[in-house]
Amino acid sequence: MIRTLTALLFAALTFAAQAAVDINKASQAELESIKGIGPAMSERILDERKKGDFKSWDDFVVRVKGVGPGNAAKFSAAGLTVGGSAFAAPAPKTAAKTEPRQ
């Protein structure tokens, strides 16, 4: 019986640790639970959120100073979501083919 309760408690804690944190609903403490987000970053996020919810990851990256695609990917991997969506890195730009000189 105790083993079963211990296993259930462990499973519940594991699930809670993996739970997603939506940037548009999270408190400062919840934001700071994301690896890489400290007090200064959470303040910038909350200040920008006062102006309106983040519409997408691109909107988040543009509006919050110090966040680029690299940090966005790290935050997403740590459980942060925007509107329930994980970060999807933009496709790399391909160089245009040029005609050889003659």
DSSP file (Angstrom, degrees, kcal/mol; ACC not computed):
  #  RESIDUE AA STRUCTURE BP1 BP2  ACC     N-H-->O    O-->H-N    N-H-->O    O-->H-N    TCO  KAPPA ALPHA  PHI   PSI    X-CA   Y-CA   Z-CA
    1    1 A M     >        0   0    0      0, 0.0     4,-2.3     0, 0.0     5,-0.2   0.000 360.0 360.0 360.0 -46.5    0.0    0.0    0.0
    2    2 A I  H  >  +     0   0    0      1,-0.2     4,-2.6     2,-0.2     5,-0.2   0.886 360.0  53.2 -65.2 -38.1    2.8    2.5    0.9
    3    3 A R  H  > S+     0   0    0      2,-0.2     4,-2.5     1,-0.2    -1,-0.2   0.907 109.0  49.4 -62.7 -40.6    4.7    1.6   -2.3
    4    4 A T  H  > S+     0   0    0      2,-0.2     4,-2.5     1,-0.2    -2,-0.2   0.930 112.5  46.6 -64.2 -45.9    1.6    2.3   -4.3
    5    5 A L  H  X S+     0   0    0     -4,-2.3     4,-2.5     2,-0.2    -2,-0.2   0.900 112.8  50.1 -63.9 -40.4    1.0    5.7   -2.6
    6    6 A T  H  X S+     0   0    0     -4,-2.6     4,-2.6     2,-0.2    -2,-0.2   0.918 111.2  48.9 -63.2 -43.3    4.7    6.6   -3.0
    7    7 A A  H  X S+     0   0    0     -4,-2.5     4,-2.5     2,-0.2    -2,-0.2   0.907 112.1  48.5 -63.6 -42.2    4.6    5.7   -6.7
    8    8 A L  H  X S+     0   0    0     -4,-2.5     4,-2.3     2,-0.2    -2,-0.2   0.903 111.9  49.1 -65.3 -40.7    1.4    7.7   -7.2
    9    9 A L  H  X S+     0   0    0     -4,-2.5     4,-2.4     2,-0.2    -2,-0.2   0.925 111.9  48.7 -63.6 -44.7    2.9   10.7   -5.4
   10   10 A F  H  X S+     0   0    0     -4,-2.6     4,-2.3     1,-0.2    -2,-0.2   0.911 111.5  49.7 -60.9 -43.9    6.1   10.4   -7.5
   11   11 A A  H  X S+     0   0    0     -4,-2.5     4,-2.4     2,-0.2    -1,-0.2   0.902 110.9  49.8 -62.8 -41.5    4.1   10.2  -10.7
   12   12 A A  H  X S+     0   0    0     -4,-2.3     4,-2.3     1,-0.2    -2,-0.2   0.909 111.8  47.6 -64.9 -42.0    2.0   13.3   -9.7
   13   13 A L  H  X S+     0   0    0     -4,-2.4     4,-2.0     2,-0.2    -1,-0.2   0.885 111.1  51.2 -67.1 -37.9    5.1   15.3   -8.9
   14   14 A T  H  X S+     0   0    0     -4,-2.3     4,-1.3     2,-0.2    -2,-0.2   0.921 111.0  48.1 -63.8 -44.1    6.8   14.3  -12.2
   15   15 A F  H  X S+     0   0    0     -4,-2.4     4,-0.6     1,-0.2     3,-0.4   0.916 110.5  51.5 -63.1 -42.2    3.7   15.4  -14.2
   16   16 A A  H >< S+     0   0    0     -4,-2.3     3,-0.8     1,-0.2    -1,-0.2   0.874 107.3  53.2 -63.1 -36.9    3.6   18.7  -12.3
   17   17 A A  H 3< S+     0   0    0     -4,-2.0    -1,-0.2     1,-0.2    -2,-0.2   0.797 111.7  46.0 -68.6 -27.6    7.2   19.4  -13.1
   18   18 A Q  H 3< S+     0   0    0     -4,-1.3    -1,-0.2    -3,-0.4    -2,-0.2   0.461  85.1 124.3 -93.1  -2.7    6.6   18.8  -16.8
   19   19 A A    <<  -     0   0    0     -3,-0.8     2,-0.1    -4,-0.6    -3,-0.0  -0.281  66.2-111.2 -62.9 142.0    3.4   20.9  -17.0
   20   20 A A        -     0   0    0     60,-0.1     2,-0.6     1,-0.0    60,-0.2  -0.416  20.2-145.5 -73.8 148.1    3.4   23.6  -19.5
   21   21 A V  E     -a   80   0A   0     58,-2.8    60,-2.6    -2,-0.1     2,-0.5  -0.963  12.1-145.3-115.7 112.6    3.5   27.3  -18.4
   22   22 A D  E >>  -a   81   0A   0     -2,-0.6     4,-1.9    58,-0.2     3,-1.7  -0.679   6.1-144.4 -82.6 126.1    1.5   29.6  -20.7
   23   23 A I  T 34 S+     0   0    0     58,-2.9    -1,-0.1    -2,-0.5    59,-0.1   0.759  97.5  55.5 -61.6 -27.6    3.2   32.9  -21.0
   24   24 A N  T 34 S+     0   0    0     57,-0.2    -1,-0.3     1,-0.2    58,-0.1   0.561 119.8  29.3 -84.1  -7.7   -0.2   34.8  -21.2
   25   25 A K  T <4 S+     0   0    0     -3,-1.7    -2,-0.2     2,-0.1    -1,-0.2   0.531  92.0 113.2-124.0 -13.7   -1.5   33.3  -17.9
   26   26 A A     <  -     0   0    0     -4,-1.9     2,-0.1     1,-0.1    -5,-0.0  -0.295  57.3-133.3 -72.9 145.1    1.6   32.6  -15.8
   27   27 A S     >  -     0   0    0      1,-0.1     4,-2.4    -2,-0.0     5,-0.2  -0.329  35.7 -98.4 -79.8 173.1    2.5   34.5  -12.6
   28   28 A Q  H  > S+     0   0    0      1,-0.2     4,-2.4     2,-0.2     5,-0.2   0.913 126.3  50.9 -61.4 -41.9    5.9   35.8  -11.9
   29   29 A A  H  > S+     0   0    0      1,-0.2     4,-0.7     2,-0.2    -1,-0.2   0.898 110.0  49.6 -63.2 -40.5    6.8   32.7   -9.9
   30   30 A E  H >4 S+     0   0    0      1,-0.2     3,-0.7     2,-0.2     4,-0.3   0.906 110.8  49.6 -65.8 -40.9    5.6   30.4  -12.6
   31   31 A L  H >< S+     0   0    0     -4,-2.4     3,-1.7     1,-0.2    -2,-0.2   0.921 108.9  52.6 -62.3 -42.5    7.6   32.3  -15.2
   32   32 A E  H 3< S+     0   0    0     -4,-2.4    -1,-0.2     1,-0.3    -2,-0.2   0.624  94.8  70.6 -71.3 -11.5   10.7   32.1  -13.0
   33   33 A S  T << S+     0   0    0     -4,-0.7     2,-0.5    -3,-0.7    -1,-0.3   0.632  80.7  92.5 -76.4 -12.5   10.2   28.3  -12.7
   34   34 A I  S X  S-     0   0    0     -3,-1.7     3,-2.3    -4,-0.3    45,-0.1  -0.704  93.0-108.9 -82.5 127.9   11.3   28.1  -16.4
   35   35 A K  T 3  S+     0   0    0     -2,-0.5    43,-0.2     1,-0.3     3,-0.1  -0.348 104.6  23.3 -58.5 127.6   15.0   27.5  -16.7
   36   36 A G  T 3  S+     0   0    0      1,-0.2     2,-0.7    -4,-0.2    -1,-0.3   0.231  96.5 105.2  99.5 -12.4   16.7   30.7  -18.0
   37   37 A I    <   +     0   0    0     -3,-2.3    -1,-0.2    -6,-0.2    -3,-0.1  -0.899  45.7 170.6-104.8 114.7   14.0   33.1  -16.8
   38   38 A G     >  -     0   0    0     -2,-0.7     4,-2.6    -3,-0.1     5,-0.2  -0.361  52.0 -76.6-107.2-170.2   15.0   35.1  -13.8
   39   39 A P  H  > S+     0   0    0      0, 0.0     4,-2.0     0, 0.0     5,-0.1   0.887 128.0  48.9 -58.7 -42.1   13.5   38.0  -12.0
   40   40 A A  H  > S+     0   0    0      2,-0.2     4,-2.0     1,-0.2     5,-0.1   0.934 114.2  44.7 -66.3 -45.1   14.6   40.6  -14.5
   41   41 A M  H  > S+     0   0    0      1,-0.2     4,-2.5     2,-0.2    -1,-0.2   0.908 112.0  52.0 -66.2 -41.4   13.3   38.6  -17.5
   42   42 A S  H  X S+     0   0    0     -4,-2.6     4,-2.6     1,-0.2    -1,-0.2   0.883 108.4  52.1 -64.3 -35.8   10.0   37.8  -15.8
   43   43 A E  H  X S+     0   0    0     -4,-2.0     4,-2.7    -5,-0.2    -1,-0.2   0.922 109.7  48.7 -63.6 -44.1    9.5   41.5  -15.1
   44   44 A R  H  X S+     0   0    0     -4,-2.0     4,-2.2     2,-0.2    -2,-0.2   0.908 112.3  49.3 -62.4 -40.8   10.0   42.4  -18.7
   45   45 A I  H  X S+     0   0    0     -4,-2.5     4,-2.4     1,-0.2    -2,-0.2   0.948 113.1  45.6 -63.1 -48.4    7.6   39.7  -19.8
   46   46 A L  H  X S+     0   0    0     -4,-2.6     4,-1.5     1,-0.2    -2,-0.2   0.878 111.0  53.5 -64.6 -37.6    4.9   40.9  -17.3
   47   47 A D  H  X S+     0   0    0     -4,-2.7     4,-0.5     1,-0.2    -1,-0.2   0.920 112.7  43.7 -62.8 -43.3    5.4   44.5  -18.4
   48   48 A E  H >< S+     0   0    0     -4,-2.2     3,-1.1     1,-0.2     4,-0.4   0.872 108.7  57.9 -69.3 -36.0    4.9   43.7  -22.0
   49   49 A R  H >< S+     0   0    0     -4,-2.4     3,-1.2     1,-0.3    -1,-0.2   0.805  94.8  65.7 -65.4 -28.2    2.0   41.4  -21.2
   50   50 A K  H 3< S+     0   0    0     -4,-1.5    -1,-0.3     1,-0.3    -2,-0.2   0.805  98.1  55.4 -61.1 -28.1    0.2   44.4  -19.6
   51   51 A K  T << S-     0   0    0     -3,-1.1    -1,-0.3    -4,-0.5    -2,-0.2   0.630 132.6 -55.7 -78.6 -14.3    0.1   45.9  -23.0
   52   52 A G    <   -     0   0    0     -3,-1.2    -1,-0.3    -4,-0.4     3,-0.1  -0.624  67.2 -66.8 147.5 153.6   -1.7   42.9  -24.4
   53   53 A D        -     0   0    0     -2,-0.2     2,-0.5    -3,-0.1   -29,-0.1  -0.212  55.5-101.8 -61.2 153.6   -1.3   39.1  -24.7
   54   54 A F        -     0   0    0      1,-0.2    -1,-0.1     5,-0.0   -30,-0.1  -0.681  28.9-161.1 -77.1 127.1    1.4   37.6  -26.8
   55   55 A K        -     0   0    0     -2,-0.5     2,-0.3     1,-0.2    -1,-0.2   0.795  66.3 -16.1 -80.4 -30.4   -0.2   36.5  -30.1
   56   56 A S  S  > S-     0   0    0      1,-0.1     4,-2.0    31,-0.0    -1,-0.2  -0.940  74.2 -89.0-160.9 174.5    2.7   34.1  -31.1
   57   57 A W  H  > S+     0   0    0     -2,-0.3     4,-2.8     2,-0.2     5,-0.2   0.887 125.9  55.3 -63.0 -38.3    6.3   33.3  -30.4
   58   58 A D  H  > S+     0   0    0      1,-0.2     4,-2.4     2,-0.2    -1,-0.2   0.918 106.8  50.0 -60.3 -42.8    7.3   35.8  -33.0
   59   59 A D  H  > S+     0   0    0      1,-0.2     4,-2.3     2,-0.2    -1,-0.2   0.910 111.5  49.0 -61.2 -43.1    5.3   38.5  -31.1
   60   60 A F  H  X S+     0   0    0     -4,-2.0     4,-2.1     2,-0.2    -2,-0.2   0.923 111.2  48.8 -61.5 -46.7    7.1   37.4  -27.9
   61   61 A V  H  < S+     0   0    0     -4,-2.8     6,-0.3     1,-0.2    -2,-0.2   0.888 114.6  45.6 -62.8 -40.5   10.5   37.5  -29.4
   62   62 A V  H  < S+     0   0    0     -4,-2.4    -1,-0.2    -5,-0.2    -2,-0.2   0.896 117.7  41.8 -70.4 -40.8    9.9   41.0  -30.9
   63   63 A R  H  < S+     0   0    0     -4,-2.3     2,-0.7    -5,-0.2    -2,-0.2   0.777 101.6  69.7 -83.4 -27.8    8.4   42.6  -27.8
   64   64 A V  S >< S-     0   0    0     -4,-2.1     3,-1.6    -5,-0.2    -1,-0.1  -0.831  79.6-132.1-103.0 115.4   10.6   41.3  -25.0
   65   65 A K  T 3  S+     0   0    0     -2,-0.7     3,-0.1     1,-0.2   -21,-0.1  -0.360  90.8  27.3 -62.2 135.3   14.2   42.6  -24.9
   66   66 A G  T 3  S+     0   0    0      1,-0.2     2,-0.5    -5,-0.1    -1,-0.2   0.441  94.4 110.2  92.6   0.8   16.8   39.9  -24.5
   67   67 A V    <   +     0   0    0     -3,-1.6    -1,-0.2    -6,-0.3    -3,-0.1  -0.945  36.1 159.5-112.9 124.0   14.7   37.2  -26.1
   68   68 A G     >  -     0   0    0     -2,-0.5     4,-2.7    -3,-0.1     5,-0.2  -0.655  59.6 -80.7-124.0-175.6   15.8   35.8  -29.5
   69   69 A P  H  > S+     0   0    0      0, 0.0     4,-2.2     0, 0.0     5,-0.2   0.857 127.8  54.5 -58.5 -35.4   15.0   32.6  -31.3
   70   70 A G  H  > S+     0   0    0      2,-0.2     4,-1.9     1,-0.2     5,-0.1   0.944 112.2  41.5 -64.7 -48.3   17.7   30.8  -29.3
   71   71 A N  H  > S+     0   0    0      1,-0.2     4,-3.0     2,-0.2     5,-0.2   0.889 112.5  55.8 -65.9 -38.2   16.3   31.8  -25.9
   72   72 A A  H  X S+     0   0    0     -4,-2.7     4,-2.4     1,-0.2    15,-0.2   0.915 107.6  48.9 -60.3 -42.3   12.7   31.1  -27.2
   73   73 A A  H  X S+     0   0    0     -4,-2.2     4,-2.3    -5,-0.2    -1,-0.2   0.903 112.6  48.1 -63.9 -40.9   13.7   27.6  -28.1
   74   74 A K  H  X S+     0   0    0     -4,-1.9     4,-1.5     2,-0.2    -2,-0.2   0.922 112.2  48.5 -65.6 -44.3   15.3   27.0  -24.7
   75   75 A F  H  <>S+     0   0    0     -4,-3.0     5,-2.5     1,-0.2     4,-0.3   0.908 112.0  49.7 -62.1 -41.7   12.3   28.4  -22.8
   76   76 A S  H ><5S+     0   0    0     -4,-2.4     3,-1.5    -5,-0.2    -1,-0.2   0.908 108.1  52.4 -64.0 -42.6   10.0   26.3  -24.9
   77   77 A A  H 3<5S+     0   0    0     -4,-2.3    -1,-0.2     1,-0.3    -2,-0.2   0.803 106.8  54.9 -63.1 -28.2   12.0   23.1  -24.2
   78   78 A A  T 3<5S-     0   0    0     -4,-1.5    -1,-0.3   -43,-0.2    -2,-0.2   0.476 133.8 -87.4 -84.7  -2.9   11.8   24.0  -20.5
   79   79 A G  T < 5S+     0   0    0     -3,-1.5   -58,-2.8     1,-0.3     2,-0.3   0.442  79.1 139.8 116.0   1.1    7.9   24.1  -20.7
   80   80 A L  E   < -a   21   0A   0     -5,-2.5    -1,-0.3   -60,-0.2     2,-0.3  -0.580  26.2-177.4 -78.6 137.8    7.0   27.6  -21.7
   81   81 A T  E     -a   22   0A   0    -60,-2.6   -58,-2.9    -2,-0.3     2,-0.5  -0.917  24.6-143.2-129.1 158.8    4.2   28.0  -24.3
   82   82 A V  B >  S-B   85   0B   0      3,-2.1     3,-1.5    -2,-0.3   -25,-0.2  -0.968  93.0 -17.6-119.9 111.3    2.5   30.9  -26.1
   83   83 A G  T 3  S-     0   0    0     -2,-0.5    -1,-0.1     1,-0.3     3,-0.1   0.814 128.6 -55.7  62.2  29.5   -1.2   30.2  -26.4
   84   84 A G  T 3  S+     0   0    0      1,-0.3     2,-0.4   -63,-0.1    -1,-0.3   0.443 113.0 119.5  84.8  -0.4   -0.5   26.5  -25.7
   85   85 A S  B <   -B   82   0B   0     -3,-1.5    -3,-2.1     3,-0.0    -1,-0.3  -0.799  58.1-133.2-105.2 141.6    2.0   26.2  -28.6
   86   86 A A        -     0   0    0     -2,-0.4     2,-0.2    -5,-0.2   -29,-0.1  -0.431  40.5 -87.0 -80.0 162.3    5.6   25.3  -28.3
   87   87 A F        -     0   0    0     -7,-0.3     2,-0.5   -15,-0.2    -1,-0.1  -0.504  36.4-162.5 -72.6 136.1    8.3   27.3  -30.2
   88   88 A A        -     0   0    0     -2,-0.2     3,-0.1    -3,-0.1   -31,-0.0  -0.975  21.7-128.0-119.5 115.2    8.9   26.3  -33.8
   89   89 A A        -     0   0    0     -2,-0.5   -19,-0.0     1,-0.1     2,-0.0  -0.306  30.4-104.9 -61.7 141.6   12.2   27.6  -35.1
   90   90 A P        -     0   0    0      0, 0.0    -1,-0.1     0, 0.0     3,-0.1  -0.341  42.2 -96.4 -65.1 149.4   12.0   29.5  -38.3
   91   91 A A        -     0   0    0      1,-0.1     3,-0.1    -3,-0.1    -3,-0.0  -0.408  46.6-102.9 -65.0 139.7   13.2   27.7  -41.4
   92   92 A P        -     0   0    0      0, 0.0     2,-0.3     0, 0.0    -1,-0.1  -0.337  36.6-110.9 -65.2 146.5   16.8   28.6  -42.3
   93   93 A K        -     0   0    0     -3,-0.1     2,-0.4     1,-0.0     0, 0.0  -0.570  29.5-141.5 -77.8 138.9   17.2   31.0  -45.2
   94   94 A T        -     0   0    0     -2,-0.3     2,-0.2    -3,-0.1     3,-0.0  -0.803  19.4-111.1-102.0 144.8   18.7   29.5  -48.3
   95   95 A A        -     0   0    0     -2,-0.4     2,-0.2     1,-0.1     3,-0.0  -0.487  35.4-112.6 -71.6 139.3   21.1   31.3  -50.5
   96   96 A A        -     0   0    0     -2,-0.2     2,-0.3     1,-0.1    -1,-0.1  -0.508  31.8-116.3 -72.0 138.5   19.8   32.3  -53.9
   97   97 A K        -     0   0    0     -2,-0.2     2,-0.3    -3,-0.0    -1,-0.1  -0.549  30.8-156.1 -75.6 139.2   21.5   30.5  -56.7
   98   98 A T        -     0   0    0     -2,-0.3     3,-0.1    -3,-0.0    -3,-0.0  -0.856  20.0-108.8-116.1 153.0   23.4   32.7  -59.1
   99   99 A E        -     0   0    0     -2,-0.3     2,-0.0     1,-0.1     0, 0.0  -0.567  41.8-105.7 -76.0 140.2   24.3   32.0  -62.7
  100  100 A P        -     0   0    0      0, 0.0     2,-0.2     0, 0.0    -1,-0.1  -0.367  37.5-109.6 -65.7 146.3   28.0   31.4  -63.3
  101  101 A R              0   0    0      1,-0.1    -3,-0.0    -3,-0.1     0, 0.0  -0.505 360.0 360.0 -76.9 145.5   29.9   34.3  -64.9
  102  102 A Q              0   0    0     -2,-0.2    -1,-0.1     0, 0.0     0, 0.0   0.379 360.0 360.0-117.0 360.0   31.1   33.8  -68.4
